[in-house]
């Protein structure tokens, strides 16, 4: 996301939300100043169940982004539909950070498996999120083809100069999940009965990898358990705002073992994340 895009998002976040007559300070659904927990998902299939379980829900919009504000167990929670892709997720996270000043952000939804041991409905709690879309290719002459095995990762936050030319930037940036959110997720995993719940690495990019050699390479070189299109970018923005963050993803398909896509996995993930949110807000002071 370039500087002009970030500036545009910040300006959008400062405008009036739909249904309001003037910019308002961040408040909870109960009318207090408690900082809410934000639960993100990219598509309707990843947010509608969570939004429907909020108490006292109110819908708010900024541009094309939708937020449902309400409570869980009396604590303010905001469900955010980020839309698909790293740019949309980064923008939605920036808007949420600027308007709601959240106590924490959980990005959740569906993902494709990178490990044969992971099956449909298994859930990955993200110990780390990584950007698997930022690479420098090798130098190859016309007609010499392409070989991803020679690609070098670029950490776009490591250098003010050219990330391709700066050797210090040739590493995979890893965004660590919040220990407090991780503890909440682990504390309720026994309640999830539709698959196993494991800890792993979530890879994000605006690519859909169906080449098994590339999927296996990403898993081998960077430890990816699953891949999707939002978590790492949301984690990057949350980190810049110093907001605790965690990614949680359910395996909706897995090319490494023939698992065909099942859209109902998104509902299963939301049910689990609802339990995680309840466990986490139970550790926070009620408004």
GIDA-V975708 format. One record per pair of residues at least 6 apart in sequence whose C-alpha atoms are under 8 Angstrom apart, sorted by sequence separation. I is the first residue (numbers start at 1). J is the second residue. D is the distance in whole Angstrom. If there is no record, write none. Layout:
i=I j=J d=D
i=I j=J d=D
//
This chain:
i=16 j=22 d=6
i=17 j=23 d=7
i=27 j=33 d=5
i=28 j=34 d=6
i=41 j=47 d=5
i=51 j=57 d=8
i=60 j=66 d=6
i=61 j=67 d=6
i=70 j=76 d=6
i=71 j=77 d=5
i=82 j=88 d=6
i=83 j=89 d=7
i=96 j=102 d=7
i=113 j=119 d=8
i=140 j=146 d=7
i=163 j=169 d=5
i=164 j=170 d=8
i=209 j=215 d=7
i=218 j=224 d=6
i=219 j=225 d=7
i=238 j=244 d=7
i=239 j=245 d=8
i=253 j=259 d=5
i=254 j=260 d=7
i=16 j=23 d=5
i=26 j=33 d=7
i=27 j=34 d=7
i=28 j=35 d=7
i=40 j=47 d=7
i=59 j=66 d=7
i=60 j=67 d=5
i=69 j=76 d=7
i=70 j=77 d=6
i=71 j=78 d=8
i=82 j=89 d=5
i=156 j=163 d=6
i=159 j=166 d=7
i=163 j=170 d=7
i=238 j=245 d=6
i=252 j=259 d=8
i=253 j=260 d=5
i=254 j=261 d=8
i=15 j=23 d=6
i=16 j=24 d=8
i=27 j=35 d=7
i=28 j=36 d=6
i=59 j=67 d=6
i=60 j=68 d=6
i=69 j=77 d=6
i=70 j=78 d=6
i=155 j=163 d=7
i=189 j=197 d=6
i=252 j=260 d=8
i=253 j=261 d=4
i=14 j=23 d=7
i=26 j=35 d=8
i=59 j=68 d=5
i=60 j=69 d=7
i=69 j=78 d=4
i=82 j=91 d=8
i=138 j=147 d=8
i=154 j=163 d=6
i=159 j=168 d=7
i=252 j=261 d=5
i=253 j=262 d=7
i=58 j=68 d=6
i=59 j=69 d=6
i=68 j=78 d=6
i=69 j=79 d=7
i=82 j=92 d=5
i=154 j=164 d=7
i=158 j=168 d=7
i=159 j=169 d=6
i=235 j=245 d=6
i=252 j=262 d=6
i=57 j=68 d=6
i=58 j=69 d=5
i=67 j=78 d=6
i=68 j=79 d=5
i=81 j=92 d=8
i=82 j=93 d=8
i=137 j=148 d=7
i=158 j=169 d=5
i=235 j=246 d=8
i=252 j=263 d=7
i=57 j=69 d=5
i=58 j=70 d=6
i=67 j=79 d=6
i=68 j=80 d=7
i=80 j=92 d=8
i=138 j=150 d=6
i=157 j=169 d=8
i=235 j=247 d=8
i=56 j=69 d=8
i=57 j=70 d=4
i=67 j=80 d=5
i=137 j=150 d=7
i=138 j=151 d=6
i=156 j=169 d=7
i=252 j=265 d=6
i=56 j=70 d=5
i=57 j=71 d=7
i=66 j=80 d=6
i=67 j=81 d=6
i=137 j=151 d=5
i=138 j=152 d=8
i=155 j=169 d=5
i=251 j=265 d=7
i=252 j=266 d=7
i=54 j=69 d=8
i=55 j=70 d=5
i=56 j=71 d=7
i=65 j=80 d=8
i=66 j=81 d=6
i=136 j=151 d=6
i=137 j=152 d=6
i=154 j=169 d=5
i=155 j=170 d=6
i=250 j=265 d=7
i=54 j=70 d=5
i=55 j=71 d=5
i=65 j=81 d=6
i=66 j=82 d=8
i=80 j=96 d=8
i=135 j=151 d=6
i=136 j=152 d=5
i=153 j=169 d=8
i=154 j=170 d=5
i=155 j=171 d=6
i=231 j=247 d=6
i=250 j=266 d=7
i=51 j=68 d=6
i=54 j=71 d=5
i=55 j=72 d=6
i=65 j=82 d=6
i=135 j=152 d=5
i=136 j=153 d=6
i=153 j=170 d=5
i=154 j=171 d=6
i=155 j=172 d=6
i=54 j=72 d=6
i=65 j=83 d=7
i=135 j=153 d=4
i=136 j=154 d=7
i=152 j=170 d=6
i=153 j=171 d=5
i=154 j=172 d=6
i=155 j=173 d=5
i=250 j=268 d=8
i=53 j=72 d=8
i=134 j=153 d=6
i=135 j=154 d=5
i=152 j=171 d=8
i=153 j=172 d=6
i=250 j=269 d=6
i=134 j=154 d=5
i=208 j=228 d=8
i=249 j=269 d=7
i=132 j=153 d=8
i=134 j=155 d=7
i=203 j=224 d=6
i=134 j=156 d=8
i=201 j=223 d=6
i=202 j=224 d=6
i=203 j=225 d=8
i=205 j=227 d=8
i=206 j=228 d=8
i=207 j=229 d=7
i=54 j=77 d=8
i=200 j=223 d=8
i=201 j=224 d=5
i=202 j=225 d=6
i=203 j=226 d=6
i=204 j=227 d=6
i=205 j=228 d=7
i=206 j=229 d=5
i=226 j=249 d=8
i=200 j=224 d=7
i=201 j=225 d=5
i=202 j=226 d=5
i=203 j=227 d=5
i=204 j=228 d=5
i=205 j=229 d=5
i=200 j=225 d=6
i=201 j=226 d=7
i=202 j=227 d=6
i=203 j=228 d=6
i=204 j=229 d=5
i=205 j=230 d=7
i=226 j=251 d=7
i=248 j=273 d=8
i=202 j=228 d=8
i=203 j=229 d=8
i=204 j=230 d=6
i=29 j=56 d=7
i=65 j=92 d=7
i=204 j=231 d=6
i=29 j=57 d=8
i=51 j=79 d=6
i=136 j=164 d=6
i=203 j=231 d=8
i=204 j=232 d=6
i=29 j=58 d=8
i=50 j=79 d=7
i=202 j=231 d=7
i=203 j=232 d=7
i=204 j=233 d=8
i=202 j=232 d=8
i=47 j=79 d=7
i=47 j=80 d=7
i=47 j=81 d=7
i=44 j=81 d=7
i=39 j=77 d=7
i=41 j=79 d=8
i=43 j=81 d=6
i=36 j=75 d=7
i=37 j=76 d=7
i=38 j=77 d=6
i=39 j=78 d=6
i=40 j=79 d=6
i=41 j=80 d=6
i=42 j=81 d=5
i=43 j=82 d=7
i=29 j=69 d=6
i=30 j=70 d=8
i=36 j=76 d=5
i=37 j=77 d=5
i=38 j=78 d=5
i=39 j=79 d=5
i=40 j=80 d=5
i=41 j=81 d=5
i=42 j=82 d=5
i=43 j=83 d=6
i=19 j=60 d=8
i=28 j=69 d=8
i=29 j=70 d=5
i=30 j=71 d=8
i=35 j=76 d=7
i=36 j=77 d=5
i=37 j=78 d=6
i=38 j=79 d=6
i=39 j=80 d=6
i=40 j=81 d=6
i=41 j=82 d=6
i=42 j=83 d=4
i=43 j=84 d=7
i=131 j=172 d=7
i=18 j=60 d=6
i=28 j=70 d=8
i=29 j=71 d=6
i=34 j=76 d=7
i=36 j=78 d=7
i=38 j=80 d=7
i=40 j=82 d=6
i=41 j=83 d=7
i=42 j=84 d=5
i=130 j=172 d=7
i=131 j=173 d=7
i=17 j=60 d=6
i=18 j=61 d=6
i=130 j=173 d=6
i=131 j=174 d=8
i=212 j=255 d=7
i=17 j=61 d=6
i=18 j=62 d=7
i=30 j=74 d=8
i=130 j=174 d=5
i=212 j=256 d=7
i=17 j=62 d=6
i=129 j=174 d=6
i=130 j=175 d=6
i=202 j=247 d=7
i=210 j=255 d=7
i=30 j=76 d=7
i=128 j=174 d=6
i=129 j=175 d=5
i=29 j=76 d=6
i=42 j=89 d=8
i=128 j=175 d=5
i=129 j=176 d=7
i=202 j=249 d=8
i=28 j=76 d=5
i=29 j=77 d=8
i=128 j=176 d=4
i=129 j=177 d=8
i=13 j=62 d=7
i=28 j=77 d=8
i=127 j=176 d=6
i=128 j=177 d=6
i=12 j=62 d=7
i=126 j=176 d=8
i=127 j=177 d=5
i=172 j=222 d=8
i=12 j=63 d=7
i=126 j=177 d=6
i=127 j=182 d=8
i=125 j=182 d=7
i=175 j=232 d=7
i=38 j=96 d=8
i=125 j=185 d=7
i=175 j=235 d=6
i=175 j=236 d=7
i=46 j=108 d=8
i=46 j=109 d=5
i=181 j=244 d=8
i=36 j=100 d=7
i=38 j=102 d=6
i=46 j=110 d=7
i=181 j=245 d=7
i=182 j=246 d=7
i=35 j=100 d=7
i=36 j=101 d=7
i=37 j=102 d=5
i=38 j=103 d=8
i=40 j=105 d=7
i=181 j=246 d=6
i=35 j=101 d=6
i=36 j=102 d=5
i=37 j=103 d=6
i=38 j=104 d=6
i=39 j=105 d=6
i=40 j=106 d=6
i=41 j=107 d=6
i=148 j=214 d=7
i=178 j=244 d=5
i=35 j=102 d=5
i=36 j=103 d=6
i=37 j=104 d=5
i=38 j=105 d=5
i=39 j=106 d=5
i=40 j=107 d=5
i=41 j=108 d=6
i=42 j=109 d=7
i=177 j=244 d=8
i=178 j=245 d=5
i=35 j=103 d=5
i=36 j=104 d=7
i=37 j=105 d=6
i=38 j=106 d=6
i=39 j=107 d=6
i=40 j=108 d=6
i=41 j=109 d=6
i=149 j=217 d=8
i=177 j=245 d=6
i=178 j=246 d=6
i=37 j=106 d=8
i=39 j=108 d=7
i=177 j=246 d=5
i=176 j=246 d=8
i=177 j=247 d=7
i=130 j=201 d=7
i=132 j=203 d=6
i=133 j=204 d=7
i=122 j=194 d=7
i=123 j=195 d=7
i=125 j=197 d=7
i=127 j=199 d=6
i=128 j=200 d=7
i=129 j=201 d=6
i=130 j=202 d=6
i=131 j=203 d=6
i=132 j=204 d=6
i=133 j=205 d=5
i=26 j=99 d=6
i=27 j=100 d=7
i=121 j=194 d=6
i=122 j=195 d=5
i=123 j=196 d=6
i=124 j=197 d=6
i=125 j=198 d=6
i=126 j=199 d=6
i=127 j=200 d=6
i=128 j=201 d=5
i=129 j=202 d=5
i=130 j=203 d=5
i=131 j=204 d=5
i=132 j=205 d=5
i=133 j=206 d=7
i=25 j=99 d=7
i=26 j=100 d=5
i=121 j=195 d=5
i=122 j=196 d=5
i=123 j=197 d=5
i=124 j=198 d=5
i=125 j=199 d=5
i=126 j=200 d=5
i=127 j=201 d=6
i=128 j=202 d=6
i=129 j=203 d=6
i=130 j=204 d=6
i=131 j=205 d=6
i=133 j=207 d=7
i=194 j=268 d=7
i=26 j=101 d=7
i=120 j=195 d=8
i=121 j=196 d=8
i=122 j=197 d=6
i=123 j=198 d=6
i=124 j=199 d=5
i=125 j=200 d=6
i=126 j=201 d=5
i=129 j=204 d=7
i=119 j=195 d=8
i=122 j=198 d=8
i=124 j=200 d=6
i=125 j=201 d=8
i=126 j=202 d=6
i=124 j=201 d=8
i=124 j=202 d=8
i=192 j=272 d=6
i=13 j=94 d=8
i=191 j=272 d=8
i=9 j=91 d=6
i=13 j=95 d=5
i=12 j=95 d=8
i=13 j=96 d=8
i=189 j=272 d=8
i=10 j=94 d=7
i=14 j=98 d=8
i=6 j=91 d=7
i=9 j=94 d=7
i=10 j=95 d=7
i=13 j=98 d=6
i=14 j=99 d=7
i=1 j=87 d=6
i=9 j=95 d=7
i=13 j=99 d=6
i=132 j=218 d=8
i=188 j=275 d=7
i=10 j=98 d=7
i=185 j=273 d=8
i=188 j=276 d=6
i=1 j=90 d=8
i=187 j=276 d=8
i=185 j=276 d=5
i=188 j=279 d=7
i=184 j=276 d=6
i=187 j=279 d=8
i=184 j=277 d=8
i=185 j=279 d=8
i=184 j=279 d=5
i=184 j=280 d=5
i=181 j=280 d=7
i=180 j=280 d=8
i=114 j=215 d=6
i=124 j=225 d=8
i=131 j=232 d=6
i=114 j=216 d=7
i=124 j=226 d=8
i=129 j=231 d=7
i=130 j=232 d=5
i=131 j=233 d=7
i=129 j=232 d=5
i=115 j=219 d=7
i=114 j=219 d=6
i=129 j=235 d=7
i=114 j=224 d=6
i=115 j=225 d=6
i=114 j=225 d=5
i=115 j=226 d=7
i=113 j=225 d=6
i=114 j=226 d=5
i=113 j=226 d=4
i=114 j=227 d=7
i=112 j=226 d=5
i=113 j=227 d=7
i=111 j=226 d=6
i=112 j=227 d=5
i=111 j=227 d=6
i=112 j=228 d=7
i=111 j=228 d=5
i=86 j=204 d=8
i=110 j=228 d=7
i=129 j=247 d=7
i=86 j=205 d=7
i=127 j=246 d=8
i=85 j=205 d=7
i=86 j=206 d=7
i=126 j=246 d=6
i=85 j=206 d=6
i=125 j=246 d=8
i=126 j=247 d=5
i=125 j=247 d=6
i=126 j=248 d=6
i=107 j=230 d=8
i=108 j=231 d=8
i=125 j=248 d=5
i=126 j=249 d=8
i=107 j=231 d=6
i=124 j=248 d=6
i=125 j=249 d=7
i=123 j=248 d=7
i=124 j=249 d=5
i=123 j=249 d=6
i=124 j=250 d=6
i=107 j=234 d=7
i=123 j=250 d=4
i=124 j=251 d=8
i=122 j=250 d=6
i=123 j=251 d=6
i=121 j=250 d=6
i=122 j=251 d=6
i=120 j=250 d=8
i=121 j=251 d=5
i=120 j=251 d=5
i=121 j=252 d=6
i=119 j=251 d=6
i=120 j=252 d=5
i=105 j=238 d=8
i=118 j=251 d=7
i=120 j=253 d=6
i=119 j=253 d=8
i=120 j=254 d=7
i=119 j=254 d=7
i=118 j=254 d=8
i=105 j=243 d=7
i=107 j=245 d=8
i=111 j=249 d=6
i=113 j=251 d=6
i=116 j=254 d=8
i=119 j=257 d=8
i=104 j=243 d=6
i=105 j=244 d=6
i=106 j=245 d=6
i=107 j=246 d=6
i=108 j=247 d=6
i=109 j=248 d=7
i=110 j=249 d=5
i=111 j=250 d=6
i=112 j=251 d=6
i=113 j=252 d=8
i=115 j=254 d=8
i=120 j=259 d=6
i=90 j=230 d=8
i=103 j=243 d=7
i=104 j=244 d=5
i=105 j=245 d=5
i=106 j=246 d=5
i=107 j=247 d=5
i=108 j=248 d=5
i=109 j=249 d=5
i=110 j=250 d=5
i=111 j=251 d=5
i=112 j=252 d=6
i=113 j=253 d=6
i=114 j=254 d=7
i=116 j=256 d=5
i=119 j=259 d=7
i=89 j=230 d=6
i=93 j=234 d=6
i=97 j=238 d=8
i=102 j=243 d=7
i=103 j=244 d=7
i=104 j=245 d=6
i=105 j=246 d=7
i=106 j=247 d=6
i=107 j=248 d=6
i=108 j=249 d=5
i=109 j=250 d=6
i=110 j=251 d=6
i=111 j=252 d=6
i=112 j=253 d=5
i=113 j=254 d=4
i=114 j=255 d=7
i=115 j=256 d=6
i=116 j=257 d=5
i=89 j=231 d=8
i=106 j=248 d=7
i=110 j=252 d=6
i=111 j=253 d=7
i=112 j=254 d=5
i=113 j=255 d=7
i=114 j=256 d=6
i=120 j=262 d=8
i=86 j=229 d=6
i=90 j=233 d=5
i=94 j=237 d=7
i=112 j=255 d=7
i=113 j=256 d=7
i=85 j=229 d=5
i=86 j=230 d=5
i=89 j=233 d=6
i=90 j=234 d=5
i=93 j=237 d=7
i=94 j=238 d=8
i=97 j=241 d=7
i=121 j=265 d=6
i=84 j=229 d=7
i=85 j=230 d=5
i=86 j=231 d=8
i=89 j=234 d=6
i=93 j=238 d=7
i=120 j=265 d=7
i=84 j=230 d=7
i=86 j=232 d=8
i=87 j=233 d=8
i=90 j=236 d=8
i=123 j=269 d=7
i=86 j=233 d=5
i=90 j=237 d=6
i=121 j=268 d=7
i=86 j=234 d=8
i=121 j=269 d=8
i=110 j=265 d=7
i=110 j=266 d=6
i=109 j=266 d=6
i=110 j=269 d=8
i=109 j=269 d=6
i=108 j=269 d=7
i=109 j=270 d=7
i=108 j=270 d=8
i=108 j=273 d=8
i=42 j=230 d=8
i=72 j=277 d=8
i=73 j=278 d=7
i=72 j=278 d=7
i=75 j=281 d=7
i=72 j=281 d=8
i=75 j=286 d=6
i=74 j=286 d=7
i=75 j=287 d=7
i=74 j=287 d=8
i=45 j=263 d=7
i=49 j=267 d=7
i=45 j=264 d=8
i=46 j=266 d=5
i=50 j=270 d=6
i=45 j=266 d=6
i=46 j=267 d=7
i=49 j=270 d=7
i=50 j=271 d=7
i=45 j=267 d=7
i=49 j=271 d=8
i=46 j=269 d=8
i=47 j=270 d=7
i=46 j=270 d=7
i=50 j=274 d=7
i=37 j=277 d=8
i=37 j=281 d=8
i=34 j=286 d=8
i=34 j=287 d=6
i=33 j=287 d=8
i=32 j=287 d=6
i=30 j=287 d=8
//
